[in-house]
């Protein structure tokens, strides 16, 4: 009986140890599953971050290209503005020269009109004198010229 008691005691002890080991195994399996889940989440986050990094690098490269193009366009537009300003100044100077030429030509025309009028007036006087000489031949006329 003692032997059966001992076998029974050992069997119960072995069952307790097996239950304890199974409990520990389930806890360890739960910890392993939890760690694997955390590892999978971290791997997924790493993939997301890698994709995000690639996307940001692509956007950054595009922004750099856009910035370079904008700087080039700005420089071209600035050069064009300077060229147009230079042309505007040249055109204004030409306009002033033309306005001065117009004033000078207008003055010359007004002087020419005055000269033309005085020449016409003289010619009419001469015609009148010639007609009077033809009508009254042999008479000498003394005319006092007056300017109008």
The 8 nearest C-alpha neighbors of each residue, nearest first, counted from 0:
[[1, 3, 2, 4, 5, 6, 7, 8],
 [0, 2, 4, 3, 5, 6, 7, 8],
 [1, 3, 5, 0, 4, 6, 7, 8],
 [4, 2, 6, 0, 5, 1, 7, 8],
 [5, 3, 7, 1, 2, 6, 8, 0],
 [4, 6, 8, 2, 7, 3, 9, 1],
 [7, 5, 3, 9, 8, 4, 10, 2],
 [6, 8, 4, 10, 5, 9, 3, 11],
 [9, 7, 5, 11, 6, 10, 4, 12],
 [8, 10, 12, 6, 11, 7, 13, 5],
 [9, 11, 13, 7, 12, 8, 6, 14],
 [12, 10, 14, 8, 13, 9, 7, 15],
 [11, 13, 9, 15, 10, 14, 8, 16],
 [12, 14, 10, 16, 15, 11, 9, 17],
 [13, 15, 17, 11, 16, 12, 18, 10],
 [16, 14, 12, 18, 13, 17, 19, 11],
 [15, 17, 19, 13, 14, 18, 20, 12],
 [16, 18, 20, 14, 19, 15, 21, 13],
 [19, 17, 21, 15, 20, 16, 14, 22],
 [18, 20, 16, 22, 17, 21, 15, 23],
 [19, 21, 17, 23, 22, 18, 24, 16],
 [22, 20, 24, 18, 23, 19, 17, 25],
 [21, 23, 19, 25, 24, 20, 18, 26],
 [24, 22, 20, 26, 21, 25, 27, 19],
 [23, 25, 21, 27, 22, 26, 28, 20],
 [26, 24, 28, 22, 27, 23, 29, 21],
 [27, 25, 29, 23, 28, 24, 30, 22],
 [26, 28, 30, 24, 29, 25, 31, 23],
 [27, 29, 31, 25, 30, 26, 24, 32],
 [30, 28, 32, 26, 31, 27, 33, 25],
 [29, 31, 27, 33, 28, 32, 34, 26],
 [32, 30, 28, 34, 33, 29, 27, 35],
 [33, 31, 29, 35, 34, 30, 28, 36],
 [32, 34, 30, 36, 31, 35, 29, 37],
 [33, 35, 31, 37, 36, 32, 38, 30],
 [36, 34, 38, 32, 37, 33, 31, 39],
 [35, 37, 39, 33, 38, 34, 32, 40],
 [38, 36, 34, 40, 35, 39, 41, 33],
 [37, 39, 35, 41, 36, 40, 34, 42],
 [40, 38, 42, 36, 41, 37, 35, 43],
 [41, 39, 37, 43, 42, 38, 44, 36],
 [40, 42, 44, 38, 43, 39, 45, 37],
 [41, 43, 45, 39, 44, 40, 38, 46],
 [44, 42, 40, 46, 45, 41, 39, 47],
 [45, 43, 41, 47, 46, 42, 48, 40],
 [44, 46, 42, 48, 43, 47, 49, 41],
 [47, 45, 49, 43, 44, 48, 50, 42],
 [48, 46, 44, 50, 45, 49, 51, 43],
 [47, 49, 51, 45, 50, 46, 52, 44],
 [48, 50, 52, 46, 51, 47, 45, 53],
 [51, 49, 53, 47, 52, 48, 54, 46],
 [50, 52, 48, 54, 49, 53, 47, 55],
 [51, 53, 49, 55, 50, 54, 48, 56],
 [54, 52, 56, 50, 51, 55, 57, 49],
 [53, 55, 51, 57, 52, 56, 50, 58],
 [56, 54, 58, 52, 57, 53, 59, 51],
 [55, 57, 59, 53, 58, 54, 52, 60],
 [58, 56, 54, 60, 55, 59, 53, 61],
 [57, 59, 55, 61, 60, 56, 62, 54],
 [60, 58, 56, 62, 57, 61, 55, 63],
 [59, 61, 63, 57, 62, 58, 56, 64],
 [62, 60, 58, 64, 63, 59, 65, 57],
 [63, 61, 65, 59, 64, 60, 66, 58],
 [62, 64, 66, 60, 65, 61, 67, 59],
 [65, 63, 61, 67, 62, 66, 68, 60],
 [64, 66, 62, 68, 63, 67, 69, 61],
 [65, 67, 63, 69, 64, 68, 62, 70],
 [66, 68, 64, 70, 69, 65, 63, 71],
 [67, 69, 71, 65, 66, 70, 72, 64],
 [70, 68, 72, 66, 71, 67, 73, 65],
 [71, 69, 73, 67, 72, 68, 66, 74],
 [70, 72, 68, 74, 69, 73, 67, 75],
 [71, 73, 69, 75, 70, 74, 76, 68],
 [74, 72, 70, 76, 71, 75, 69, 77],
 [73, 75, 77, 71, 72, 76, 70, 78],
 [76, 74, 72, 78, 73, 77, 79, 71],
 [77, 75, 79, 73, 78, 74, 72, 80],
 [78, 76, 80, 74, 79, 75, 73, 81],
 [77, 79, 81, 75, 76, 80, 74, 82],
 [78, 80, 76, 82, 77, 81, 83, 75],
 [81, 79, 83, 77, 82, 78, 84, 76],
 [80, 82, 84, 78, 79, 83, 85, 77],
 [81, 83, 79, 85, 80, 84, 78, 86],
 [82, 84, 86, 80, 85, 81, 87, 79],
 [85, 83, 87, 81, 86, 82, 80, 88],
 [84, 86, 82, 88, 83, 87, 81, 89],
 [87, 85, 83, 89, 84, 88, 90, 82],
 [88, 86, 84, 90, 85, 89, 83, 91],
 [89, 87, 91, 85, 86, 90, 92, 84],
 [88, 90, 86, 92, 87, 91, 93, 85],
 [89, 91, 93, 87, 92, 88, 86, 94],
 [92, 90, 94, 88, 93, 89, 87, 95],
 [91, 93, 95, 89, 94, 90, 88, 96],
 [94, 92, 90, 96, 91, 95, 97, 89],
 [93, 95, 91, 97, 92, 96, 90, 98],
 [96, 94, 98, 92, 97, 93, 99, 91],
 [97, 95, 93, 99, 94, 98, 100, 92],
 [96, 98, 100, 94, 99, 95, 101, 93],
 [99, 97, 101, 95, 100, 96, 94, 102],
 [98, 100, 96, 102, 97, 101, 95, 103],
 [99, 101, 97, 103, 98, 102, 104, 96],
 [102, 100, 98, 104, 99, 103, 105, 97],
 [103, 101, 105, 99, 100, 104, 106, 98],
 [102, 104, 100, 106, 101, 105, 99, 107],
 [103, 105, 107, 101, 106, 102, 100, 108],
 [106, 104, 108, 102, 107, 103, 101, 109],
 [105, 107, 103, 109, 104, 108, 110, 102],
 [108, 106, 104, 110, 105, 109, 111, 103],
 [109, 107, 111, 105, 110, 106, 112, 104],
 [108, 110, 112, 106, 111, 107, 105, 113],
 [111, 109, 107, 113, 108, 112, 114, 106],
 [110, 112, 108, 114, 109, 113, 115, 107],
 [113, 111, 115, 109, 110, 114, 108, 116],
 [112, 114, 110, 116, 111, 115, 117, 109],
 [115, 113, 111, 117, 112, 116, 118, 110],
 [116, 114, 112, 118, 113, 117, 111, 119],
 [117, 115, 119, 113, 118, 114, 112, 120],
 [116, 118, 120, 114, 119, 115, 121, 113],
 [119, 117, 121, 115, 120, 116, 122, 114],
 [120, 118, 122, 116, 121, 117, 115, 123],
 [119, 121, 117, 123, 118, 122, 116, 124],
 [122, 120, 118, 124, 123, 119, 117, 125],
 [121, 123, 119, 125, 124, 120, 118, 126],
 [124, 122, 126, 120, 125, 121, 127, 119],
 [125, 123, 121, 127, 122, 126, 128, 120],
 [124, 126, 122, 128, 127, 123, 129, 121],
 [127, 125, 123, 129, 128, 124, 130, 122],
 [126, 128, 124, 130, 125, 129, 123, 131],
 [129, 127, 125, 131, 130, 126, 132, 124],
 [128, 130, 132, 126, 131, 127, 125, 133],
 [131, 129, 133, 127, 132, 128, 126, 134],
 [130, 132, 134, 128, 133, 129, 135, 127],
 [133, 131, 129, 135, 136, 130, 134, 128],
 [134, 132, 130, 131, 136, 135, 129, 128],
 [133, 135, 131, 132, 136, 130, 129, 137],
 [136, 134, 132, 133, 131, 138, 137, 130],
 [135, 137, 132, 133, 138, 134, 131, 139],
 [136, 138, 135, 139, 132, 133, 134, 140],
 [139, 137, 136, 135, 140, 132, 131, 134],
 [140, 138, 137, 141, 132, 136, 135, 142],
 [141, 139, 142, 138, 128, 132, 131, 137],
 [140, 142, 139, 143, 144, 138, 128, 132],
 [143, 141, 144, 140, 128, 145, 139, 124],
 [142, 144, 145, 141, 140, 146, 124, 128],
 [145, 143, 142, 146, 124, 141, 121, 147],
 [144, 146, 143, 147, 142, 121, 120, 124],
 [147, 145, 144, 117, 120, 121, 143, 116],
 [146, 145, 117, 120, 144, 116, 121, 113]]
